[in-house]
Amino acid sequence: MFIKTFQHQYPIKLLCRLMQISRSAYYEYLKPKVKNPEKQQVEQQIVEVFRAHKQRYGIRRICAELKDRGLRAGKYTCRKVMKQHGLKAIQRQRPSAP
């Protein structure tokens, strides 16, 4: 990162202004990212439900299943986790008309 490279030569305040970011954003970027254990559990459950139902469940069904299990996860959370893991529901093929 540019700021980290030149922080010993120039003040961080100046480098942040030059890059047009706030200092608080820079320091937030430097903090180690820690995953919430509850979020990890929800993520794990989403993958488990998807695989348990032979990759047929989409976002809405997975959210309903998690709600039945007592976990809170909205459709946007489900969608994000499924996208991160490359999970895509297999859609039923309709028979073609003769």
N, C-alpha and C positions, 0 to 999 in steps of 0.2 A: 504494500500500500504506500502511496506517495507520502502521506503525512508521517507514517512510521519511519520511512527512509530518511526524511529530512528533519525530524524532530530535534536532532542534536545540533543542527546548524541554525535553525530558525524557531521562533516561538510557535507553539501549537496554535495559539489564537490567530496568528497571521496565516498559517498554513490552512486552517479551517476556513478562514475568510476567503482565501485564494481558491479553495475547492468548493466554495459556496455550500458548506454544511455547518451545522451548529456544533459547538464544542461538546455539548451534551450528547449529540448523536455519535460523535467520534468516540467518546468514552463509553457509551453504551455498546458500541461495536466491539470494543476491546474486552468487555466482560465475557467470561466463559459462559456458554449457553448450557443451562441445566434443564433437562426434561422433567416435567412434573410426573411423578409416578402414576397419578390417576389418569393422565393423558396416555401414558404408555399402556396402561391396562385397557383403556378404551380402544386404542390402536390395535392391540393384540386381539381383542374380542372381535373387532371388525373383520380382521383377516380370518379368524377362526370361523365366524358365521359364514363368510363368503365361501370358504373351502368346505365347510360342513354341508352346505346346500349345493354342492357340485357346480359351483361357479355360476349358478342361475340367478342368485339374488342380486338385485340392483340396490341403489342407494336407499330408496323408500322402504323396501322390505328389510334391509339390514337395520335401518334406524328403528323400525317397529320391533324387530327381534331384540335389539339392545334395550329398548324401553321395557319390554317384557322381562328382561333379565335384571332390570333395576339400574341400568346405566344411563347416564345422560350423554347423548350425542346427537347433534343436529345433522341435517342433510349436508350442510357445507363441510362439517368436520368429516363425515363419512366420505364425501366426494374427494376431499383433500387427501385423506389416508389411502383411499383406493387408487388415486392417481399416483401417489408416491410409490406405492407397491406394484404398480402396473396391473391392477386388477380391473377387469372389464367383464361385465356379465354377459353370458352367452344368451342371445335372444332366440326365441322359438321361431322356426321357419314355418311360414304359413304354406299350406298346400296350394299349388298353382291351379288355376281354373282350367278345365279341359277345353 
